[in-house]
Amino acid sequence: MRRPGRRLTAEEAEIWAQVARTVTPLEKRRPVPVAPVSVPKPVVAVTAAPAKKVKGRIPAPLPPRPAPVKAKPDVPVNLDGSWEKRISKGTLAPDFSLDLHGSNLDQAYLRLMHGLIQAKAMGARVVLIVTGKPRPVDAADRGTARGAIRAKITDWLAASEHAHDIVAIRGAHRRHGGQGAIYVVLKKRK
């Protein structure tokens, strides 16, 4: 269906005819003849209207809105107060422990995935994952690969097939490894 609008000028029609001659159709169709249109070129000086000036102060454009984050409806974002209290006091006892400390990234990822499968099969609710301490902040120590597992683990958990079973991820208490470990709280099995 042809859209209503202006007609092609003679120059545009000639350019279109040149382009149309270079195109090879996908299926065999009879060629559509394109006749050059001879339209005299009008000599008209076009001047743009000056932009209106706005009086007063013009506010800066609004920043773009961030895309809304869709939370999973069946996964609570926060643990209740009793969980948080048990974590902060160190009285939370992990049902399953997984030590990734000392592994390279590939080994750590595989051990994490297999460990979570095993923990879920055992009906574990709280999994303690020992990752090693995070990267040092001292500029002299930046060249080391220390803390690589800790830097990747939350991304691995979020992108894994276990993500829908994870209720919360919290830093471990000092008695369970402190900054070098995390608690992963899994959904209650029915």
MOZI-V451630 format. One record per pair of residues at least 12 apart in sequence whose C-alpha atoms are under 10 Angstrom apart, sorted by the first residue. I is the first residue (numbers start at 1). J is the second residue. If there is no record, write none. Layout:
i->I j->J
i->I j->J
This chain:
i->8 j->37
i->8 j->39
i->9 j->37
i->9 j->38
i->9 j->39
i->9 j->40
i->9 j->41
i->10 j->36
i->10 j->37
i->10 j->38
i->10 j->39
i->10 j->40
i->10 j->41
i->11 j->36
i->11 j->37
i->11 j->38
i->11 j->39
i->11 j->41
i->12 j->36
i->12 j->37
i->13 j->34
i->13 j->35
i->13 j->36
i->13 j->37
i->13 j->38
i->13 j->39
i->14 j->34
i->14 j->35
i->14 j->36
i->14 j->37
i->14 j->38
i->15 j->36
i->16 j->34
i->16 j->36
i->17 j->33
i->17 j->34
i->17 j->35
i->17 j->36
i->18 j->34
i->20 j->32
i->20 j->33
i->20 j->34
i->21 j->33
i->21 j->34
i->72 j->164
i->74 j->164
i->74 j->165
i->74 j->167
i->75 j->163
i->75 j->164
i->75 j->165
i->75 j->166
i->75 j->167
i->75 j->168
i->75 j->187
i->76 j->166
i->76 j->167
i->76 j->168
i->76 j->187
i->77 j->167
i->77 j->168
i->77 j->169
i->78 j->167
i->78 j->168
i->78 j->169
i->79 j->167
i->79 j->168
i->79 j->169
i->79 j->170
i->79 j->185
i->83 j->185
i->84 j->170
i->86 j->173
i->87 j->170
i->87 j->171
i->87 j->172
i->87 j->173
i->87 j->174
i->87 j->183
i->88 j->171
i->88 j->172
i->88 j->173
i->88 j->174
i->89 j->173
i->89 j->174
i->89 j->175
i->90 j->172
i->90 j->173
i->90 j->174
i->90 j->175
i->90 j->176
i->91 j->173
i->91 j->175
i->92 j->126
i->92 j->172
i->92 j->173
i->92 j->176
i->92 j->183
i->93 j->125
i->93 j->126
i->93 j->127
i->93 j->128
i->93 j->176
i->93 j->183
i->94 j->124
i->94 j->125
i->94 j->126
i->94 j->127
i->94 j->128
i->94 j->129
i->94 j->176
i->94 j->183
i->94 j->184
i->94 j->185
i->95 j->119
i->95 j->122
i->95 j->123
i->95 j->124
i->95 j->125
i->95 j->126
i->95 j->127
i->95 j->128
i->95 j->185
i->96 j->115
i->96 j->116
i->96 j->118
i->96 j->119
i->96 j->120
i->96 j->122
i->96 j->123
i->96 j->124
i->96 j->125
i->96 j->126
i->96 j->127
i->96 j->128
i->96 j->129
i->96 j->183
i->96 j->184
i->97 j->115
i->97 j->116
i->97 j->119
i->97 j->124
i->97 j->126
i->97 j->127
i->97 j->128
i->97 j->129
i->97 j->130
i->97 j->176
i->97 j->183
i->98 j->111
i->98 j->112
i->98 j->114
i->98 j->115
i->98 j->116
i->98 j->119
i->98 j->127
i->98 j->128
i->98 j->129
i->98 j->130
i->98 j->131
i->98 j->181
i->99 j->111
i->99 j->112
i->99 j->115
i->99 j->128
i->99 j->129
i->99 j->130
i->99 j->131
i->99 j->132
i->99 j->181
i->100 j->112
i->100 j->129
i->100 j->130
i->100 j->131
i->100 j->132
i->100 j->149
i->100 j->150
i->100 j->181
i->101 j->129
i->101 j->130
i->101 j->131
i->101 j->132
i->101 j->133
i->101 j->147
i->101 j->149
i->101 j->150
i->101 j->180
i->101 j->181
i->102 j->130
i->102 j->131
i->102 j->132
i->102 j->146
i->102 j->149
i->103 j->131
i->103 j->132
i->103 j->149
i->104 j->145
i->104 j->148
i->104 j->149
i->105 j->148
i->105 j->149
i->105 j->150
i->105 j->152
i->105 j->153
i->106 j->149
i->108 j->131
i->108 j->149
i->108 j->152
i->108 j->153
i->109 j->149
i->109 j->152
i->109 j->153
i->109 j->156
i->109 j->157
i->112 j->129
i->112 j->153
i->112 j->156
i->112 j->157
i->113 j->156
i->113 j->157
i->113 j->160
i->113 j->161
i->113 j->162
i->115 j->127
i->115 j->129
i->116 j->129
i->116 j->157
i->116 j->161
i->116 j->162
i->116 j->165
i->116 j->184
i->116 j->186
i->117 j->161
i->117 j->162
i->119 j->186
i->120 j->162
i->120 j->165
i->120 j->186
i->120 j->187
i->120 j->188
i->120 j->189
i->121 j->189
i->123 j->186
i->123 j->187
i->123 j->188
i->123 j->189
i->123 j->190
i->124 j->185
i->124 j->186
i->124 j->187
i->124 j->188
i->124 j->189
i->125 j->166
i->125 j->167
i->125 j->183
i->125 j->184
i->125 j->185
i->125 j->186
i->125 j->187
i->125 j->188
i->125 j->189
i->126 j->166
i->126 j->167
i->126 j->168
i->126 j->169
i->126 j->183
i->126 j->184
i->126 j->185
i->126 j->186
i->126 j->187
i->126 j->188
i->127 j->169
i->127 j->182
i->127 j->183
i->127 j->184
i->127 j->185
i->127 j->186
i->128 j->169
i->128 j->170
i->128 j->171
i->128 j->172
i->128 j->176
i->128 j->177
i->128 j->181
i->128 j->182
i->128 j->183
i->128 j->184
i->128 j->185
i->129 j->150
i->129 j->153
i->129 j->171
i->129 j->172
i->129 j->176
i->129 j->177
i->129 j->180
i->129 j->181
i->129 j->182
i->129 j->183
i->129 j->184
i->130 j->149
i->130 j->150
i->130 j->172
i->130 j->176
i->130 j->177
i->130 j->178
i->130 j->179
i->130 j->180
i->130 j->181
i->130 j->182
i->130 j->183
i->131 j->147
i->131 j->148
i->131 j->149
i->131 j->150
i->131 j->151
i->131 j->152
i->131 j->153
i->131 j->177
i->131 j->179
i->131 j->180
i->131 j->181
i->131 j->182
i->132 j->146
i->132 j->147
i->132 j->148
i->132 j->149
i->132 j->150
i->132 j->151
i->132 j->177
i->132 j->178
i->132 j->179
i->132 j->180
i->132 j->181
i->132 j->182
i->133 j->146
i->133 j->147
i->133 j->148
i->133 j->149
i->133 j->150
i->133 j->151
i->133 j->177
i->133 j->178
i->133 j->179
i->133 j->180
i->133 j->181
i->134 j->146
i->134 j->147
i->134 j->148
i->134 j->149
i->134 j->150
i->134 j->151
i->134 j->179
i->134 j->180
i->134 j->181
i->135 j->147
i->135 j->148
i->135 j->149
i->135 j->150
i->135 j->151
i->147 j->180
i->149 j->180
i->150 j->179
i->150 j->180
i->150 j->181
i->150 j->182
i->153 j->182
i->154 j->169
i->154 j->182
i->157 j->169
i->157 j->184
i->162 j->186
i->163 j->186
i->164 j->186
i->164 j->187
i->165 j->184
i->165 j->185
i->165 j->186
i->165 j->187
i->165 j->188
i->165 j->189
i->166 j->184
i->166 j->185
i->166 j->186
i->166 j->187
i->166 j->188
i->167 j->184
i->167 j->185
i->167 j->186
i->167 j->187
i->167 j->188
i->168 j->183
i->168 j->184
i->168 j->185
i->168 j->186
i->168 j->187
i->169 j->182
i->169 j->183
i->169 j->184
i->169 j->185
i->169 j->186
i->170 j->182
i->170 j->183
i->170 j->184
i->170 j->185
i->171 j->183
i->171 j->184
i->172 j->184
